[in-house]
Amino acid sequence: MSRQFPVKGLAELDRFLSALPGNMQKQAVRQALTAAAAPIRDEARLRVPKKTGKLARAIRTGSPRQNQDGTFSVSISVTGNDHAFLGYFFEYGVKPHFIKAGDSGFSPRILGKRGKSGIDVVARRGNKKGQNQVLAIYGQLVSGAVHHPGIRAHPFLLPALDVRAEDAVRAFAGRIRAFIEGKTGFSAPMDEAA
């Protein structure tokens, strides 16, 4: 999902950048996008629910890339470790559902009562074709269907973008300005709002 934020001074910035060679223009925009993504990524790391901290460490900034239409983009995503998949569940929540593991003879309602705060799936056994699948829940092996109560959404990525958008725009402008001054020695125009 992408969002757009209005930015003042883009015409002046475009004039300065267009005076540079194409490869330097791309380099400036890529560096600026990386700088702009940092405050949003850091805010998302602060907002994500933490138990071990692995999910927060999985929030990463991707490499800036040029899109087919000539624009540039950078992504902030949850990837890179064994807890990354949980990011989607926390951001959007999970509806109550059944987890099927085989045929135990117990009703899903009975299986759902075994845990105090929901079902903690620890292990799956019997993944071979034709073999009953069994779940280890709180140390007890069960098969059949287990009712997962779902989890409420705890958004952290989109609120981070909403809260830190202005900081991201300032970081982008500051990095572009520093790049132009470093490569040309000229001072780039500064918007009074930046």
Backbone as CSV, one residue per row, in Angstrom:
resi,resn,N_x,N_y,N_z,CA_x,CA_y,CA_z,C_x,C_y,C_z
1,MET,0.842,-1.165,0.000,0.000,0.000,0.000,0.889,1.230,0.000
2,SER,0.558,2.191,-0.822,1.329,3.423,-0.851,0.406,4.585,-0.546
3,ARG,0.988,5.626,-0.021,0.250,6.855,0.249,1.040,7.997,-0.343
4,GLN,0.341,9.062,-0.691,1.002,10.215,-1.274,0.850,11.403,-0.344
5,PHE,1.913,12.190,-0.233,1.922,13.372,0.613,2.405,14.546,-0.225
6,PRO,1.682,15.681,-0.180,2.104,16.837,-0.966,3.413,17.425,-0.420
7,VAL,4.277,17.845,-1.331,5.572,18.398,-0.953,5.775,19.699,-1.707
8,LYS,6.176,20.747,-0.991,6.471,22.034,-1.619,7.909,22.044,-2.116
9,GLY,8.163,22.823,-3.161,9.522,23.019,-3.643,10.011,21.973,-4.627
10,LEU,9.127,21.129,-5.135,9.574,20.082,-6.056,10.045,20.647,-7.393
11,ALA,9.454,21.742,-7.853,9.873,22.334,-9.133,11.321,22.824,-9.049
12,GLU,11.667,23.502,-7.930,13.038,23.978,-7.744,14.010,22.802,-7.628
13,LEU,13.592,21.787,-6.883,14.426,20.596,-6.721,14.661,19.927,-8.070
14,ASP,13.614,19.843,-8.879,13.728,19.219,-10.190,14.698,19.991,-11.076
15,ARG,14.665,21.318,-10.991,15.608,22.129,-11.795,17.054,21.841,-11.375
16,PHE,17.302,21.777,-10.074,18.661,21.495,-9.604,19.104,20.100,-10.028
17,LEU,18.231,19.116,-9.837,18.603,17.740,-10.181,18.789,17.562,-11.683
18,SER,17.975,18.218,-12.489,18.079,18.039,-13.941,19.390,18.590,-14.495
19,ALA,20.065,19.446,-13.741,21.367,19.957,-14.171,22.464,18.911,-13.964
20,LEU,22.187,17.887,-13.188,23.171,16.826,-12.924,23.050,15.721,-13.962
21,PRO,24.110,14.953,-14.174,24.014,13.796,-15.074,22.991,12.789,-14.544
22,GLY,22.431,12.007,-15.449,21.376,11.047,-15.101,21.741,10.095,-13.981
23,ASN,22.966,9.569,-14.004,23.358,8.611,-12.953,23.434,9.295,-11.587
24,MET,23.834,10.560,-11.557,23.885,11.292,-10.287,22.478,11.617,-9.790
25,GLN,21.556,11.879,-10.704,20.170,12.124,-10.322,19.594,10.883,-9.622
26,LYS,19.824,9.737,-10.243,19.315,8.487,-9.662,19.955,8.219,-8.306
27,GLN,21.248,8.458,-8.212,21.955,8.240,-6.952,21.394,9.148,-5.855
28,ALA,21.124,10.405,-6.189,20.584,11.354,-5.213,19.207,10.916,-4.729
29,VAL,18.345,10.523,-5.656,16.989,10.116,-5.282,17.026,8.829,-4.465
30,ARG,17.868,7.888,-4.831,17.953,6.637,-4.068,18.430,6.891,-2.634
31,GLN,19.458,7.725,-2.488,19.942,8.044,-1.148,18.875,8.767,-0.333
32,ALA,18.145,9.665,-0.982,17.102,10.422,-0.288,15.948,9.511,0.130
33,LEU,15.575,8.559,-0.716,14.505,7.624,-0.351,14.907,6.757,0.834
34,THR,16.159,6.331,0.859,16.644,5.542,1.993,16.579,6.369,3.277
35,ALA,16.976,7.632,3.184,16.914,8.517,4.357,15.470,8.762,4.785
36,ALA,14.559,8.891,3.822,13.148,9.139,4.135,12.490,7.934,4.786
37,ALA,12.920,6.746,4.427,12.316,5.532,4.978,12.729,5.286,6.431
38,ALA,13.882,5.781,6.829,14.410,5.487,8.173,13.485,5.919,9.314
39,PRO,12.938,7.137,9.335,12.069,7.481,10.462,10.792,6.648,10.527
40,ILE,10.260,6.261,9.374,9.048,5.438,9.349,9.371,4.037,9.850
41,ARG,10.480,3.480,9.378,10.904,2.146,9.834,11.140,2.143,11.340
42,ASP,11.829,3.164,11.845,12.132,3.219,13.276,10.859,3.353,14.113
43,GLU,9.900,4.141,13.640,8.623,4.281,14.355,7.855,2.959,14.353
44,ALA,7.875,2.244,13.227,7.196,0.942,13.157,7.831,-0.037,14.141
45,ARG,9.150,-0.002,14.275,9.825,-0.874,15.235,9.413,-0.561,16.671
46,LEU,9.140,0.718,16.955,8.689,1.093,18.300,7.250,0.654,18.552
47,ARG,6.424,0.657,17.504,4.997,0.378,17.652,4.634,-1.101,17.590
48,VAL,5.476,-1.934,17.011,5.124,-3.349,16.844,5.054,-4.035,18.212
49,PRO,4.056,-4.921,18.410,4.008,-5.660,19.675,5.296,-6.472,19.860
50,LYS,5.825,-6.439,21.068,7.107,-7.108,21.323,6.959,-8.175,22.401
51,LYS,7.507,-9.324,22.112,7.655,-10.363,23.120,9.136,-10.720,23.206
52,THR,9.722,-10.993,22.038,11.150,-11.313,21.995,11.962,-10.236,21.283
53,GLY,11.313,-9.385,20.513,12.009,-8.363,19.740,12.374,-8.806,18.334
54,LYS,12.139,-10.078,18.019,12.496,-10.574,16.688,11.641,-9.949,15.595
55,LEU,10.368,-9.712,15.894,9.501,-9.103,14.890,9.938,-7.668,14.604
56,ALA,10.311,-6.938,15.634,10.797,-5.563,15.431,12.069,-5.564,14.587
57,ARG,12.951,-6.525,14.816,14.187,-6.595,14.025,13.922,-7.004,12.579
58,ALA,12.754,-7.594,12.317,12.419,-8.019,10.958,11.876,-6.870,10.109
59,ILE,11.614,-5.715,10.719,11.138,-4.557,9.962,12.352,-3.908,9.308
60,ARG,12.371,-3.933,7.987,13.555,-3.491,7.244,13.184,-2.571,6.092
61,THR,14.154,-1.787,5.701,14.014,-0.910,4.540,14.604,-1.623,3.334
62,GLY,13.827,-1.680,2.265,14.322,-2.296,1.037,15.217,-1.334,0.273
63,SER,15.817,-1.842,-0.773,16.648,-0.995,-1.637,15.748,-0.146,-2.526
64,PRO,16.042,1.138,-2.647,15.245,1.979,-3.553,15.371,1.450,-4.978
65,ARG,14.272,1.533,-5.712,14.298,1.036,-7.085,13.550,1.973,-8.003
66,GLN,13.930,1.921,-9.255,13.238,2.722,-10.257,12.132,1.871,-10.849
67,ASN,10.925,2.410,-10.846,9.770,1.689,-11.372,9.713,1.822,-12.884
68,GLN,8.855,1.040,-13.514,8.749,1.048,-14.967,8.291,2.396,-15.513
69,ASP,7.527,3.138,-14.714,7.036,4.437,-15.181,8.047,5.558,-14.958
70,GLY,9.245,5.224,-14.469,10.289,6.220,-14.269,10.346,6.779,-12.866
71,THR,9.333,6.517,-12.042,9.353,6.981,-10.656,10.231,6.053,-9.828
72,PHE,10.538,6.498,-8.624,11.342,5.690,-7.710,10.501,5.345,-6.495
73,SER,10.818,4.227,-5.863,10.108,3.832,-4.645,11.054,3.078,-3.728
74,VAL,10.667,3.053,-2.465,11.388,2.281,-1.469,10.327,1.603,-0.610
75,SER,10.618,0.416,-0.146,9.632,-0.298,0.670,10.151,-0.469,2.092
76,ILE,9.205,-0.495,3.004,9.488,-0.847,4.384,8.638,-2.078,4.631
77,SER,9.265,-3.183,4.913,8.524,-4.432,5.024,8.999,-5.245,6.215
78,VAL,8.239,-6.271,6.501,8.582,-7.190,7.584,9.076,-8.458,6.906
79,THR,10.380,-8.681,6.979,10.980,-9.805,6.273,12.307,-10.171,6.922
80,GLY,12.770,-11.361,6.665,14.131,-11.681,7.037,14.363,-12.605,8.206
81,ASN,13.337,-12.952,8.988,13.581,-13.950,10.030,12.336,-14.807,10.232
82,ASP,12.422,-15.763,11.138,11.328,-16.719,11.309,10.094,-16.129,11.977
83,HIS,10.134,-14.872,12.413,8.970,-14.216,12.993,8.323,-13.212,12.027
84,ALA,8.907,-13.032,10.851,8.445,-12.009,9.916,6.995,-12.235,9.496
85,PHE,6.588,-13.480,9.310,5.229,-13.753,8.848,4.180,-13.261,9.843
86,LEU,4.543,-13.111,11.098,3.607,-12.644,12.119,3.233,-11.175,11.926
87,GLY,4.063,-10.428,11.225,3.798,-9.018,11.002,2.453,-8.774,10.344
88,TYR,2.106,-9.596,9.360,0.819,-9.458,8.688,-0.325,-9.681,9.672
89,PHE,-0.197,-10.685,10.522,-1.252,-11.000,11.481,-1.443,-9.861,12.479
90,PHE,-0.354,-9.262,12.942,-0.468,-8.147,13.881,-1.031,-6.901,13.193
91,GLU,-0.600,-6.639,11.973,-1.046,-5.430,11.275,-2.551,-5.478,10.969
92,TYR,-3.040,-6.627,10.516,-4.425,-6.724,10.053,-5.338,-7.569,10.941
93,GLY,-4.766,-8.321,11.877,-5.572,-9.184,12.731,-5.882,-10.512,12.050
94,VAL,-6.487,-11.412,12.818,-6.848,-12.741,12.310,-8.252,-13.051,12.800
95,LYS,-9.118,-13.468,11.891,-10.477,-13.855,12.272,-10.427,-15.216,12.971
96,PRO,-11.380,-15.491,13.845,-11.447,-16.834,14.443,-11.575,-17.893,13.349
97,HIS,-10.894,-19.011,13.538,-10.902,-20.060,12.523,-10.543,-21.396,13.164
98,PHE,-10.690,-22.459,12.400,-10.324,-23.790,12.860,-8.997,-24.195,12.267
99,ILE,-8.174,-24.851,13.070,-6.914,-25.427,12.609,-7.142,-26.926,12.581
100,LYS,-7.025,-27.514,11.402,-7.295,-28.943,11.258,-5.986,-29.720,11.283
101,ALA,-5.988,-30.804,12.037,-4.768,-31.589,12.133,-5.000,-33.063,11.876
102,GLY,-6.191,-33.513,11.784,-6.480,-34.932,11.610,-7.787,-35.245,12.313
103,ASP,-8.020,-36.511,12.621,-9.277,-36.903,13.253,-9.001,-37.397,14.663
104,SER,-9.446,-36.645,15.680,-9.174,-37.032,17.056,-10.382,-37.618,17.763
105,GLY,-11.563,-37.383,17.215,-12.762,-37.820,17.901,-13.287,-36.770,18.871
106,PHE,-12.524,-35.718,19.129,-12.983,-34.623,19.984,-13.636,-33.554,19.115
107,SER,-14.618,-32.866,19.659,-15.232,-31.774,18.911,-14.298,-30.566,18.960
108,PRO,-14.378,-29.684,17.957,-13.561,-28.475,17.983,-13.803,-27.629,19.231
109,ARG,-15.055,-27.636,19.725,-15.361,-26.858,20.922,-14.602,-27.389,22.129
110,ILE,-14.500,-28.698,22.280,-13.768,-29.301,23.390,-12.278,-29.016,23.256
111,LEU,-11.736,-29.160,22.047,-10.312,-28.893,21.844,-9.989,-27.436,22.138
112,GLY,-10.897,-26.528,21.815,-10.673,-25.111,22.039,-10.623,-24.730,23.504
113,LYS,-11.093,-25.584,24.407,-11.092,-25.274,25.836,-9.791,-25.656,26.533
114,ARG,-8.866,-26.278,25.830,-7.649,-26.771,26.482,-6.692,-25.678,26.910
115,GLY,-6.670,-24.543,26.223,-5.750,-23.468,26.577,-6.458,-22.336,27.289
116,LYS,-5.736,-21.619,28.138,-6.333,-20.509,28.882,-6.571,-19.303,27.987
117,SER,-5.603,-18.932,27.198,-5.741,-17.726,26.370,-5.640,-18.088,24.898
118,GLY,-6.304,-19.155,24.505,-6.248,-19.591,23.117,-5.340,-20.804,22.992
119,ILE,-5.168,-21.236,21.795,-4.399,-22.446,21.543,-2.994,-22.070,21.095
120,ASP,-2.015,-22.655,21.750,-0.626,-22.418,21.413,-0.135,-23.620,20.614
121,VAL,0.005,-23.444,19.317,0.451,-24.548,18.471,1.966,-24.610,18.546
122,VAL,2.481,-25.691,19.113,3.912,-25.815,19.323,4.573,-26.618,18.208
123,ALA,3.927,-27.669,17.757,4.555,-28.527,16.746,3.494,-29.232,15.925
124,ARG,3.849,-29.592,14.716,2.997,-30.430,13.866,3.775,-31.709,13.587
125,ARG,3.087,-32.804,13.710,3.738,-34.091,13.424,2.876,-34.851,12.436
126,GLY,3.495,-35.732,11.665,2.754,-36.566,10.747,2.388,-35.854,9.462
127,ASN,3.352,-35.235,8.832,3.076,-34.495,7.606,3.127,-35.366,6.356
128,LYS,3.444,-36.647,6.512,3.502,-37.523,5.345,2.101,-37.802,4.828
129,LYS,2.000,-37.979,3.542,0.707,-38.210,2.915,0.054,-39.468,3.487
130,GLY,-1.211,-39.356,3.835,-1.951,-40.499,4.361,-1.796,-40.687,5.855
131,GLN,-0.916,-39.943,6.485,-0.685,-40.075,7.918,-1.473,-38.989,8.642
132,ASN,-2.086,-39.319,9.779,-2.817,-38.318,10.539,-1.863,-37.235,11.007
133,GLN,-2.320,-35.996,10.931,-1.522,-34.895,11.443,-1.939,-34.633,12.877
134,VAL,-0.953,-34.342,13.697,-1.196,-34.133,15.118,-0.556,-32.811,15.521
135,LEU,-1.245,-32.056,16.369,-0.706,-30.820,16.909,-0.281,-31.050,18.343
136,ALA,0.830,-30.463,18.748,1.229,-30.479,20.151,0.808,-29.140,20.736
137,ILE,-0.158,-29.173,21.652,-0.696,-27.962,22.253,-0.493,-28.060,23.749
138,TYR,0.294,-27.153,24.295,0.623,-27.187,25.722,1.114,-28.574,26.143
139,GLY,1.900,-29.194,25.284,2.470,-30.492,25.607,1.571,-31.678,25.327
140,GLN,0.322,-31.461,24.995,-0.622,-32.547,24.708,-0.753,-32.705,23.195
141,LEU,-0.683,-33.940,22.728,-0.858,-34.190,21.305,-2.347,-34.312,21.018
142,VAL,-2.842,-33.529,20.069,-4.248,-33.583,19.687,-4.337,-33.622,18.182
143,SER,-5.416,-34.200,17.700,-5.681,-34.173,16.265,-7.136,-33.796,16.094
144,GLY,-7.535,-33.509,14.900,-8.884,-33.018,14.655,-8.813,-31.559,14.281
145,ALA,-9.802,-30.822,14.699,-9.831,-29.390,14.417,-9.759,-28.636,15.735
146,VAL,-8.939,-27.618,15.766,-8.780,-26.791,16.948,-9.295,-25.405,16.605
147,HIS,-10.109,-24.844,17.470,-10.619,-23.503,17.225,-9.605,-22.473,17.695
148,HIS,-9.131,-21.660,16.744,-8.245,-20.554,17.079,-9.133,-19.333,17.265
149,PRO,-9.037,-18.645,18.394,-9.947,-17.537,18.656,-9.680,-16.281,17.833
150,GLY,-8.600,-16.256,17.075,-8.251,-15.071,16.305,-7.516,-14.067,17.183
151,ILE,-6.999,-13.020,16.564,-6.353,-11.952,17.331,-6.808,-10.612,16.775
152,ARG,-6.881,-9.649,17.649,-7.248,-8.295,17.278,-6.065,-7.659,16.543
153,ALA,-6.367,-6.806,15.571,-5.315,-6.109,14.824,-4.589,-5.123,15.735
154,HIS,-3.270,-5.067,15.586,-2.419,-4.096,16.271,-1.564,-3.419,15.198
155,PRO,-2.170,-2.538,14.393,-1.418,-1.936,13.289,-0.176,-1.189,13.784
156,PHE,0.905,-1.331,13.045,2.150,-0.645,13.388,2.801,0.000,12.177
157,LEU,2.611,-0.539,10.975,3.243,0.044,9.785,2.512,1.303,9.300
158,LEU,1.222,1.205,9.071,0.491,2.375,8.577,0.454,3.514,9.592
159,PRO,0.252,3.244,10.882,0.342,4.356,11.843,1.732,4.995,11.868
160,ALA,2.771,4.198,11.679,4.130,4.759,11.637,4.272,5.717,10.457
161,LEU,3.698,5.348,9.325,3.732,6.235,8.155,2.953,7.515,8.438
162,ASP,1.785,7.373,9.021,0.963,8.552,9.310,1.668,9.521,10.265
163,VAL,2.307,8.980,11.294,2.935,9.809,12.326,4.243,10.432,11.836
164,ARG,4.987,9.714,11.011,6.335,10.169,10.629,6.450,10.662,9.191
165,ALA,5.344,10.903,8.498,5.406,11.337,7.095,6.165,12.644,6.939
166,GLU,5.895,13.609,7.800,6.592,14.896,7.692,8.082,14.743,7.960
167,ASP,8.436,13.893,8.909,9.857,13.635,9.178,10.516,12.995,7.963
168,ALA,9.789,12.116,7.294,10.325,11.453,6.108,10.562,12.465,4.984
169,VAL,9.617,13.378,4.808,9.775,14.409,3.767,10.975,15.291,4.091
170,ARG,11.130,15.676,5.362,12.290,16.491,5.760,13.608,15.730,5.543
171,ALA,13.610,14.436,5.878,14.823,13.629,5.680,15.160,13.525,4.193
172,PHE,14.121,13.363,3.363,14.332,13.293,1.914,14.953,14.597,1.416
173,ALA,14.344,15.721,1.798,14.840,17.024,1.344,16.255,17.291,1.856
174,GLY,16.506,16.956,3.106,17.841,17.169,3.670,18.908,16.359,2.964
175,ARG,18.567,15.120,2.618,19.551,14.262,1.938,19.805,14.744,0.513
176,ILE,18.756,15.159,-0.182,18.923,15.699,-1.539,19.790,16.959,-1.482
177,ARG,19.484,17.837,-0.537,20.237,19.083,-0.373,21.716,18.777,-0.111
178,ALA,21.977,17.839,0.812,23.360,17.475,1.132,24.060,16.868,-0.083
179,PHE,23.343,16.061,-0.850,23.923,15.447,-2.039,24.316,16.520,-3.051
180,ILE,23.407,17.447,-3.318,23.690,18.507,-4.300,24.856,19.369,-3.841
181,GLU,24.850,19.749,-2.567,25.947,20.576,-2.051,27.267,19.824,-2.082
182,GLY,27.232,18.525,-1.776,28.454,17.727,-1.770,29.025,17.501,-3.158
183,LYS,28.166,17.339,-4.146,28.628,17.047,-5.505,28.928,18.296,-6.320
184,THR,28.225,19.398,-6.027,28.381,20.587,-6.871,28.975,21.779,-6.135
185,GLY,28.843,21.786,-4.827,29.295,22.952,-4.058,28.247,24.051,-4.001
186,PHE,27.142,23.900,-4.724,26.069,24.881,-4.705,25.092,24.564,-3.582
187,SER,24.537,25.613,-3.001,23.501,25.426,-1.991,22.160,25.247,-2.682
188,ALA,21.480,24.180,-2.309,20.146,23.937,-2.862,19.153,24.824,-2.138
189,PRO,18.079,25.222,-2.805,17.077,26.064,-2.136,16.443,25.322,-0.977
190,MET,16.107,26.073,0.063,15.494,25.457,1.242,14.105,26.041,1.425
191,ASP,13.125,25.164,1.484,11.758,25.589,1.749,11.633,25.923,3.215
192,GLU,10.939,27.008,3.541,10.828,27.410,4.945,10.098,26.381,5.780
193,ALA,9.279,25.509,5.186,8.552,24.483,5.944,9.429,23.275,6.219
194,ALA,10.531,23.124,5.502,11.373,21.915,5.643,12.261,21.968,6.840
